[in-house]
């Protein structure tokens, strides 16, 4: 079934090879799956996923929410980074933290649950922006107030677009004292089963400690965001990757 999800259709022999089982075993399994509508035979004798597989997939999607699947993985990220880890969702033109856990080194970082953060001046906000497609991001940036919070805040759309482009190439966003001069952080977007960005995570701490470690912390944040996305059903296929660019 995993093979058919990627290949769309296959013969019984191809399914046997993909599952590394004998043809006789494949025929028995295919017959049983077909009986329960998990597989559907095409007119040319090949197999596709059937309606029962679709029902299971939709049931899984509708019973899965980022707030349910993310905390387990974010707690691991806290252990890995020892910094404050947060999960934010879009609310209006700001990000709102719906999960936050302090690391043992992060007693000075203030990011309370429910706190709101600007899109343009934080790693969690820029991570969300980086997950939008170009048109959605351009439409949002046209109306977004680029308020200067510190002298480091990016207040020009061109600067922000350039920063997001670098983040996409790098794999994670960074914030260097743009919202709070004393802190630095990195972030990454989370996608759902349709390939749309639904949330973003950040790893934050004191600037003097976090900035030198961003090349280590950034990949950890990106890997965690990817793991959460996969639990939401996201499949980073070439088509979806191209869409978010």
Number of C-alpha atoms within 10 A of each C-alpha: 20 11 14 17 11 10 10 12 20 19 16 19 16 16 22 19 13 14 13 10 12 12 15 12 11 19 15 11 14 20 15 13 18 18 11 13 16 20 23 21 17 12 7 7 11 15 21 21 22 17 14 16 19 13 12 11 13 13 11 14 15 9 9 15 14 20 15 11 15 21 18 11 13 25 16 13 23 20 14 13 22 18 26 27 29 26 28 29 24 21 11 7 17 18 24 23 24 17 19 23 20 23 21 12 14 16 12 12 18 13 18 15 15 13 14 18 21 21 21 32 26 26 32 37 29 28 31 28 27 27 26 21 16 15 11 12 15 15 10 14 19 10 9 15 13 18 14 14 16 13 12 15 22 20 16 12 15 10 12 19 20 11 18 23 15 15 21 17 9 14 18 29 31 28 28 20 21 22 23 19 16 14 21 26 28 31 32 34 34 29 27 21 17 11 22 18 23 18 27 30 29 32 32 32 26 21 18 11 14 21 21 11 13 20 13 12 24 24 17 20 29 24 15 21 27 19 17 25 26 16 20 25 18 20 19 15 11 8 10 14 13 10 14 18 13
